[in-house]
Amino acid sequence: MEHLDCDALPEQIITLIVRDEPGTLFLISSVFSNRGISMRSIQLHEEPVLHHDISCTRLVIRFFGEEGRKKIISRLLTRLDCVLESSDSG
């Protein structure tokens, strides 16, 4: 696998509202891992979020990559059953 210089790539941020259940982080990290993208950080907000009366958690994921890769990752994440909402920022 080719090593990319992270300093040359812009930092991307994706914010997710996810179900608070076992396996959620595994599924999300698999999307990144299967595409050879390393997450710079994952921030889990401890305060619960209600989404259509479902107890959820807000995740903020930072990684280095092009805008095109961010769009692909966002689209793949929203297909996961555990992801209820996605927003791009940064």
N, C-alpha and C positions, 0 to 999 in steps of 0.2 A: 504494500500500500504506500502510495506517495505521501510524503510529509509536507504539509502546507505551512508556510510561515504565517502564523496568526497575526503578526504585526502588520502584514500587508492586507489583511482582510478586515472589513468593518465588523464591529460588534452588532449582533442582532438580538432582539428581545421579543419573546413571545409570552403572552400572559394567557393562562388557561383557567377555566373553572372546571374542576374535575370531581367525580364522585369520590367520597372518602371511603374507600374500600380496599381490601387487600389486592395486590397485583397491579394497581394503577401506575405506580412509579416504574414497575418493570415494563409494562406495555409502552409507556411514553419513552423510556430510555432505549427500548428496542428500536423505535423508529429512528432515533439518532444513530445508534450503534450500527444498524444494518446499512446505513449510508455513509459510514466512516466519519461521522461528525462528532467531535468531542464537545460536551456541554461545559461551558466555563463555570456556570453556577446554576443551582436550583434553589430558589427561595420559596419556602412553604409558609404561607401566612396562617398563623395558629387560630385566628378568629374564624369561626365557621361562617360560610356563606350559604344563604338559602336560595335555591334556584328551583322554581316551581315546586316548592315545599319539600325539596330533597336537600339533605345536609351535604354540603360540598366544601371544597377547599380551593383556595386560589394559589396557583403555582406561577412563578415568574422564572423563565428559563433564558439564560444568556449563552450565546455561542458566537463563534467567529465564522463568517461565511458571506457569500454574495447574496444579494436580494433575491435572485432567482431560486437559490437553495432554500431560503427562508419561506418563500411562497410554497414550494413543494412540501417542505416539512409541515407547514401550517395546514395544508390541505390533507396530508396524511394523518395528522393528529386529530383533525375534526372527524375523521372516519371512525375513530375508536369509540366504542360504546361508553367508555369511562369519561370521555371528554364531552362536556355539555356546552361549552362556549370557548371561543378562542378570539383573541385580539392581538394584532401586531402593533408594536410600538418601537421607537428607536430608529 
